[in-house]
Amino acid sequence: MLRMLAALAALTLGTSLACAADKPTKVRWFGQSLIQIESSTGKKIVFDPHLIPIFGNDKPEADLVCITHEHDDHNQDTILPKNDKRIVLRGLKATNKQKTIFEWNKIDQKIEALGVTVKTFGTYHDEKDGKERGLNSIFVITVDGLTFCHLGDLGHELSPQLIKQIGKIDVLLIPVGGIYTINGEVARKVTAAINPRLFAVPMHYAVEGYDDLLSNAEFLEEQKNVKKMEENNELIVSADMKPEDGYTVAVLGFKKAEPKKDK
């Protein structure tokens, strides 16, 4: 009897793991640098939540929030749906009571409950060692056998040493709209240097109704593989994907796809 129960338990566990493995990993863009990654087990990782009106009121759920820097359009974790078990990781930490001076908050940890590993790398928000716009942190997240790199508000090219430290990336989330970050031309160079295995997803650029930044046009110039999915804000990725001709630039919309109407 005990053997039978053990066998049934093993079968149930194996079936559950197989079902989880069958579920894809999803990347969703909600405008600006707000990205949600949903793992095969349904755990949700959110980067840089904001309150910019043009991008709507659709606030993603989050089990883990990663904040690359402390500017108001990147650090609004309190606007997300309530979750008492949520973990919030900040790439910077204040060094004074007024929270006006920051230093990098080095993170290198595994979160067993979420099946996620997290690393951060210190960079700058400008080309002058942070003298104009301060510090920025890159987040590198591994989940479902995939490694994602969110560059936050990167303001400069990356050194070969830092690119080596960051390591192999499957999906790169990169700002391309200039003004406050790298522009499209520099973003192309950074993307080529990191050379993500599967996708580069542009973010932090102008869209209709929001022209504080430049568009993604300059970034898309001379790109070999571009997939425009602007009617949808979701990208499906899998560790099993085997690209034949390098990474694809996946251009997402910031709204969910409209449900198809019956004819």
Secondary structure as UniProt FT lines:
FT   HELIX           2..22
FT   STRAND          25..29
FT   TURN            32..33
FT   STRAND          35..38
FT   TURN            40..41
FT   STRAND          44..47
FT   HELIX           53..55
FT   STRAND          64..67
FT   TURN            72..74
FT   HELIX           77..79
FT   TURN            84..85
FT   STRAND          87..90
FT   STRAND          92..94
FT   TURN            97..98
FT   STRAND          102..104
FT   STRAND          108..111
FT   HELIX           112..114
FT   STRAND          116..124
FT   TURN            129..133
FT   STRAND          135..143
FT   TURN            144..145
FT   STRAND          146..150
FT   HELIX           160..166
FT   STRAND          171..175
FT   TURN            179..180
FT   HELIX           184..194
FT   STRAND          199..203
FT   TURN            208..209
FT   HELIX           217..220
FT   TURN            221..222
FT   STRAND          226..229
FT   TURN            230..231
FT   STRAND          234..237
FT   TURN            239..240
FT   STRAND          248..252
//
